[in-house]
Amino acid sequence: MKHLLSTQDLSARSALRLLDTAEEMAAVGEREIKKLPALRGRTVVNLFFEDSTRTRISFEAAAKRLSADVINFAAKGSSVSKGESLKDTAQTLEAMSADAVVIRHPASGAPARLAASGWIDAAVVNAGDGTHEHPTQALLDAFTLRRHWARITGTPSAGTTLAGMKVLIVGDVLHSRVARSNVWLLTTLGAEVLLAGPPTLLPVGVGSWPCRVFYNLDDALAERPDAVMMLRLQAERMNAAFFPSTREYSRRWGFDDGRLALLDTMGLDDTVIMHPGPMNRGLEISSAAADSPRSTVLAQVRNGVSVRMAALYLLLSGDPQDDDDAVDGRADQDDPPATTPEGRTP
């Protein structure tokens, strides 16, 4: 892969390769010395035009565990606040010999623009662009789900898909880049995806997406999902009234204590509750649900470092042949990786 911009571009083989590499990276996190020399001498720039805590820190930790040099760039306090364009910022990074640029931007399509512009000769990783996509979040969600599914089915996690799994995504789909990335990736990996939310918070054209749509959360829960992913209500992106009140939204679309108890009543003992964070407790999810044994919120944060290590490693140290066959993520099904993260030939 040259860039990681969208999960819609990933083939099943490429997605599995990322997830399987993340399994190896997760093992590194369990060692006393949590470092690999894989990216020693490389420079990774975190170029964030939007506020972020989990994603920025996760990418920074991932790069440092691979021994890369990390430069953190925030729009606030930089020349961007003085009117500097994305092009000028990119060319400044090019002059600093950046090997990878992890970009979060409020404009949908900004990472793709950066990757295709010729302004910079570096791998570009989309860390969230507008309301478009957030591919590494979807990958860490898939990684978390795959480990859970493997435990239930009694199979090894590495090399397996999500075939047979049913995942329900609930809430503000209209403004959610996480939801879009998850719909494409989870479907590619064989899962059945359900969407539930108010009609006003579902995007135009959602009927053509590879998923089933529900306008009633309890009807969607009656489909007995294996995982329920609650989305943050993104009030900062809303410029109109999409629902009568937050109290009404919480009652109809929030995963409250009553719906948590309903999972037990339905005998869904293995159904997990997910959230990409940050959570609005008491609005889209109750504290009891967020802190319950079913919750994977902290596991998602932990797995995010492993997945982002895998992405950076494959982008900067992967098989050169892979770039020729899979500029957009689609590779020859028979091409094995050239080396493992430890540098050994498999």
C-alpha positions, 0 to 999 in steps of 0.5 A: 500500500502507498496510502491508507485513505479509505476502507472502501478501497481495501480488499478482504486480503489487504484488510486481513493482512493489516489485522494479522500484522496488528496481532503481531504488534499486539504481542509487542505491547505485552513485552517488557520492552515495547519497541521494535526497530522496524522504522528507525530513521523514519519520520512520521508527522501527525498533522492534525487540523482538528482537536483529538486525544485518542487518535493523535496519542495512539498514532504517536505511541504507534510510531514511537514503538516502531522507533520512528521519529515523531513530529506533532503538528497542531493547527492551533498555534501554527501558521495555519491560524495565519492563513497558511494553505494545506499545500504550503504546510505539505511542502514544508513537511516535504522539505523536512523529509517526512516519510509518513503524514497522518492527517486529520482534517475538517474537510472531507477529501483532504487526505486524498487531495494531499496524497494525489497532489504531488505536493509531498512524496510521503505515505498519507494516512487518513486519521479522519476527514470531515464526515467522510471516513476514519479507516484506522478507527474501523480497523481497530473496531474490526480487530476488537470484534475479530478477537471477540468472535474468535473467543466465542467460536473457539477459533484462532483470531489471526487469518479469520474473517467476521463471517456470521457476525451481526453488527448494529451501528446506532445513532448519528450516522449522518455526521459519522466518519466512523460509521461509514468506514465500518460499514465498508470494512465490516461488510468486506470482512463478511459481517452483516451490518445493521444501521439504526437511527432517526431518519434525520440523522441518516444520510441521503442514499443510505439505502444503497449502502451494503447494510439494513436500516432501522428507524427504531432501536428496539426493532434493531435489537430484536435482530439479536446483534453480536455487537452494538456500536453506539455513535457519538452525537456530534453536536459541533457539526449540526447546524439545524435541529435534527431531533426535538431534544437531547432527552427525547434522543436519549429515550429513543436512541440511547443505550440506557440501563433498560436496553442493557438489561434487555440483552440479558433478558434476550439471552444475548450473553456474548453481545458486546457494546462498543463506542469510538469515543469520546462518550457522552454519558447519559446521552447516547450511552448510560454509565452502566452500559459504558462500564459493564463487562460487555463494554469494549471501549478500553479494549478499542483504545488499546487495540488502536495502538496495535492497528496503527503500528501495523498500518505504519509498518506496512506503509513504510516497510512493507513488500515493495511488490505490494505497492505495484499491485495494490496502490489503492489496497487491492493486491494479488491474493497470492503475494505473501508479505516480504518480512515480519515486523521483526525483520524475519522472512516468513 
